[in-house]
Amino acid sequence: MTYNKIAFIFSAVLLFATSCENVDFGDLNQNPNEPSNPVLGSLMANTLGSISGYVGATTSNMYVQYLSNGQYPEESQYQTLNWDFSGWYSTLSDLQKIIDLNTDESTRASAAQGNASNENQIAVATILRAFYFHTMTDRWGMLPYTEALNGLEIQYPKFDSQQAIYQGLFDELDMAIGMIEPGAGPNGDYLFEGDMSRWETFAQTLKMVMALRLSAADPTLGSQMFNEALGHEIMSNSENFYYPFLAEENNDNPWEDRFLAPNFRRDYMVSDVFVNALIGSGTDVAPEDPRLEQMAEPAFNSGTFVGAFYGEANDATDDYSFITQDIIYNQTAPLYIFTYSEVLFARAEAAHLGWTNEDASALYEDAIEASMEQWGVAEADAAAYIAANPYTGPDDIGYEKWVSLFLQGYESWAEWRRMKAMGYEMPLDPPAEMLSNATGIPDRQAYAATASALNEENYNAAISAQGADALNTVLWIFE
């Protein structure tokens, strides 16, 4: 189930899920004091479905200028100001139910009957909870965290600072990692099919990514958390984390849905910014970076790689390159959450920052090689590119990481903003025309338009502490 479908199901839920007790889950609407195994399995499967919308989002890929629009350029001109996160709190409420049922002494035994151990169920739900809160705070900044998910007990939760949220999430991840025990994972886990070793690696990789995210805001804590995770993260492309789409309309790759059934739109083209960067010193038929031939298709009319103008209307779509057909015409094409390449770039940057004693140059080369392998580039072509683009400093990491995160929109946007704060991001210019009072490439997404009415006092406190509820208010973590 995609994020949009989840959001639709929970459309009646109030902004901060304060009325989650009244949601009708149909067959899931059973007595929580007498839980059956299908309830917990269904809840777990529901919560995993939210990842699909995150990895398949379009707007964040516009922010980092991987893509351009066709006839209607408003998305690349930052038309949308307000973004509603009530669907995410509904997902978090399901995770909290799993945790509560496996924690309460009156329900622990029945929750584990025919399912994973209480500890493994709590660990997986907690890791997912940390992942979702992490992605949310990187988008909106301050959020209800410590007082969220309490239903009617706390109807108007306070907004916690990003600093408090990050510290709390590190604590949650450490707790979850420590709880993992031998045995299967929870029912409904179609992400890793109950393999708890994969969940542990996912948690450690998430911890490493979050740690590097603190490079500007809190490098002391970032270095500590990074080194705790180092050695436990993804170790090869075979361990890359991706969402497992199916060859059926309700659970397939959202890019395929946009280009084929049910939407049949040829709208999202590869941007001129991205195409020109990868053509580099090569040509529009033989680009310098061989990944372009794997990431995109030559334009239909010319047979060459041509990027569509970013932030502008591009009506003659056949003049431009589209995303590779391996993604847009493939229902089961994987969309990545975290990759080996991203981890290697993180380690290279940590070495540059002095957080570790590793070799930044060697890790930089390994990261590019991993990205090339991920995209199916021949070893000889990868080696030639690496030899022609040696490591000279963090600017190289900023550029190459931007390339390697192609289509990982929200992850790339977060890393671009962080490296901008560090001074070595891939240079990107905003479009000539910007909407929603944007003054540049968005630094955050604004709260839902109803936020001030539903939780006025705490919303106002957040705005007072964080800054205007606008697209270009820089978040603490990226200052």
Summary of the structure (lengths in Angstrom):
residues: 479
radius of gyration: 22.0
end to end distance: 35.7
largest distance: 68.0
contacts: 1642
relative contact order: 0.14
helix: 52%
strand: 5%
